């Protein structure tokens, strides 16, 4: 067994520099994910108009809490890109960077003479990730684009909610989060391509597309069968029983029976093994067609027991079940603690803060969180000095409103 200790590692993306010009969620979250694995991330914001995510959601002592999460591992500089001085500084940064992430409406960077032609001239190896609601071309490309619109137009809202209720949107940034993950993947693919070609390229990420992708075979079903998936509440169109159920102590659990063997275990557990012998029970679609009967059988059994009793019985039967948690339960759960999913970090404003840890674990080159979100423009002078600017030049830029 080789017991030679591994060298200290700052993350597998150490040595990469990422410029985060994006605002709100999809682009900044993509940059956060890259920073978690060692990339140097520089957040670029307007001197007088900070990223709105700094003030989004609850705050404490006048300080936005969301930014503590979204801004972690990021250095911060202010630049007015519409000014000559701001543009010049950005191009200096681009020349020393690997990735630039932006989510301006198509044509905005070009208006500032910072389009792909200018950026790639400054650094032919640059990967430019452009995140918009609808992409860089097409009839909708000029529209304002937010995650909510993608959740609506992708078909997600149409299949979400109760059958007799309205189309339902998620209460959090689902589309933005999926777009962030997708863009992170796309950026890594583009960087791998750069290893082969020596040149960078443009990543065109329309937020509507990752949402459409994760919704599965809807286009295929419609193309081949004319099938339009309906709203079914917590039920599935592909199997049953699959629902949320209230326990006898007024708590909730969720049950899944995607596998036939699990469905059979559940019915034996709740004392309704006779269903297993029915011809329709042998397929997920057959069980879905009899969801009313199966839900009644499972729901009535669960309602007669406490949540702890239900969980113990299902786990003993090796059936698939989970308690319905709110954030208080998540923070107290032993599995999340074992995984270190929530980490406690030092913070200059609040002493310590708890937040989600790095998204996944690598056995040899793990990611890390070095600091929480910093104030607007906190590292401007340090970054400008690193580019070779003198104190006089920095003062001139500040006087002109460029930084």
ChimeraX attribute file (.defattr): number of C-alpha atoms within 10 A of each C-alpha:
attribute: neighborCount
match mode: 1-to-1
recipient: residues
	/A:1	3
	/A:2	4
	/A:3	5
	/A:4	6
	/A:5	6
	/A:6	8
	/A:7	8
	/A:8	8
	/A:9	13
	/A:10	17
	/A:11	19
	/A:12	17
	/A:13	18
	/A:14	16
	/A:15	13
	/A:16	16
	/A:17	21
	/A:18	27
	/A:19	25
	/A:20	26
	/A:21	20
	/A:22	24
	/A:23	21
	/A:24	18
	/A:25	22
	/A:26	29
	/A:27	28
	/A:28	27
	/A:29	26
	/A:30	26
	/A:31	33
	/A:32	27
	/A:33	21
	/A:34	27
	/A:35	28
	/A:36	27
	/A:37	23
	/A:38	24
	/A:39	25
	/A:40	23
	/A:41	27
	/A:42	25
	/A:43	29
	/A:44	26
	/A:45	22
	/A:46	20
	/A:47	17
	/A:48	12
	/A:49	10
	/A:50	16
	/A:51	20
	/A:52	11
	/A:53	17
	/A:54	22
	/A:55	16
	/A:56	13
	/A:57	10
	/A:58	10
	/A:59	13
	/A:60	9
	/A:61	8
	/A:62	8
	/A:63	15
	/A:64	17
	/A:65	19
	/A:66	17
	/A:67	22
	/A:68	21
	/A:69	20
	/A:70	21
	/A:71	26
	/A:72	21
	/A:73	28
	/A:74	28
	/A:75	24
	/A:76	24
	/A:77	22
	/A:78	24
	/A:79	26
	/A:80	22
	/A:81	22
	/A:82	16
	/A:83	15
	/A:84	15
	/A:85	20
	/A:86	21
	/A:87	18
	/A:88	15
	/A:89	20
	/A:90	19
	/A:91	18
	/A:92	16
	/A:93	22
	/A:94	23
	/A:95	17
	/A:96	16
	/A:97	21
	/A:98	23
	/A:99	27
	/A:100	25
	/A:101	25
	/A:102	21
	/A:103	24
	/A:104	16
	/A:105	19
	/A:106	20
	/A:107	14
	/A:108	13
	/A:109	18
	/A:110	12
	/A:111	10
	/A:112	13
	/A:113	16
	/A:114	19
	/A:115	16
	/A:116	17
	/A:117	12
	/A:118	14
	/A:119	21
	/A:120	21
	/A:121	14
	/A:122	17
	/A:123	20
	/A:124	19
	/A:125	23
	/A:126	27
	/A:127	27
	/A:128	24
	/A:129	25
	/A:130	22
	/A:131	27
	/A:132	27
	/A:133	26
	/A:134	25
	/A:135	22
	/A:136	18
	/A:137	11
	/A:138	8
	/A:139	9
	/A:140	12
	/A:141	17
	/A:142	16
	/A:143	13
	/A:144	13
	/A:145	21
	/A:146	19
	/A:147	23
	/A:148	20
	/A:149	17
	/A:150	24
	/A:151	23
	/A:152	17
	/A:153	15
	/A:154	19
	/A:155	18
	/A:156	21
	/A:157	19
	/A:158	18
	/A:159	19
	/A:160	19
	/A:161	19
	/A:162	15
	/A:163	13
	/A:164	9
	/A:165	11
	/A:166	13
	/A:167	16
	/A:168	17
	/A:169	18
	/A:170	13
	/A:171	7
	/A:172	10
	/A:173	16
	/A:174	17
	/A:175	28
	/A:176	28
	/A:177	20
	/A:178	22
	/A:179	28
	/A:180	25
	/A:181	20
	/A:182	18
	/A:183	27
	/A:184	20
	/A:185	14
	/A:186	18
	/A:187	24
	/A:188	15
	/A:189	13
	/A:190	22
	/A:191	21
	/A:192	13
	/A:193	14
	/A:194	17
	/A:195	12
	/A:196	9
	/A:197	10
	/A:198	12
	/A:199	16
	/A:200	21
	/A:201	19
	/A:202	17
	/A:203	17
	/A:204	17
	/A:205	23
	/A:206	22
	/A:207	30
	/A:208	27
	/A:209	19
	/A:210	21
	/A:211	25
	/A:212	19
	/A:213	13
	/A:214	12
	/A:215	13
	/A:216	10
	/A:217	11
	/A:218	16
	/A:219	15
	/A:220	11
	/A:221	13
	/A:222	12
	/A:223	11
	/A:224	8
	/A:225	9
	/A:226	11
	/A:227	12
	/A:228	14
	/A:229	13
	/A:230	14
	/A:231	22
	/A:232	15
	/A:233	16
	/A:234	15
	/A:235	18
	/A:236	20
	/A:237	18
	/A:238	16
	/A:239	23
	/A:240	29
	/A:241	28
	/A:242	24
	/A:243	18
	/A:244	20
	/A:245	23
	/A:246	19
	/A:247	21
	/A:248	17
	/A:249	12
	/A:250	11
	/A:251	15
	/A:252	18
	/A:253	18
	/A:254	15
	/A:255	20
	/A:256	20
	/A:257	23
	/A:258	16
	/A:259	14
	/A:260	16
	/A:261	12
	/A:262	16
	/A:263	26
	/A:264	20
	/A:265	18
	/A:266	25
	/A:267	19
	/A:268	15
	/A:269	18
	/A:270	16
	/A:271	12
	/A:272	15
	/A:273	14
	/A:274	10
	/A:275	18
	/A:276	17
	/A:277	10
	/A:278	11
	/A:279	10
	/A:280	15
	/A:281	21
	/A:282	16
	/A:283	14
	/A:284	20
	/A:285	16
	/A:286	17
	/A:287	27
	/A:288	21
	/A:289	16
	/A:290	15
	/A:291	20
	/A:292	12
	/A:293	15
	/A:294	21
	/A:295	18
	/A:296	13
	/A:297	18
	/A:298	21
	/A:299	18
	/A:300	16
	/A:301	18
	/A:302	21
	/A:303	18
	/A:304	14
	/A:305	17
	/A:306	17
	/A:307	21
	/A:308	12
	/A:309	14
	/A:310	21
	/A:311	19
	/A:312	13
	/A:313	16
	/A:314	18
	/A:315	13
	/A:316	10
	/A:317	14
	/A:318	14
	/A:319	22
	/A:320	18
	/A:321	19
	/A:322	17
	/A:323	17
	/A:324	14
	/A:325	13
	/A:326	8
	/A:327	8
	/A:328	8
	/A:329	12
	/A:330	15
	/A:331	16
	/A:332	11
	/A:333	12
	/A:334	11
	/A:335	11
	/A:336	13
	/A:337	13
	/A:338	9
	/A:339	12
	/A:340	13
	/A:341	16
	/A:342	17
	/A:343	14
	/A:344	12
	/A:345	15
	/A:346	13
	/A:347	15
	/A:348	11
	/A:349	13
	/A:350	10
	/A:351	8
	/A:352	11
	/A:353	16
	/A:354	14
	/A:355	15
	/A:356	11
	/A:357	19
	/A:358	19
	/A:359	11
	/A:360	12
	/A:361	12
	/A:362	10
	/A:363	7
	/A:364	12
	/A:365	17
	/A:366	16
	/A:367	26
	/A:368	17
	/A:369	18
	/A:370	14
	/A:371	17
	/A:372	22
	/A:373	21
	/A:374	21
	/A:375	16
	/A:376	22
	/A:377	19
	/A:378	13
	/A:379	17
	/A:380	20
	/A:381	19
	/A:382	13
	/A:383	16
	/A:384	19
	/A:385	13
	/A:386	11
	/A:387	13
	/A:388	10
	/A:389	15
	/A:390	13
	/A:391	12
	/A:392	9
	/A:393	14
	/A:394	18
	/A:395	14
	/A:396	14
	/A:397	19
	/A:398	16
	/A:399	10
	/A:400	14
	/A:401	17
	/A:402	22
	/A:403	26
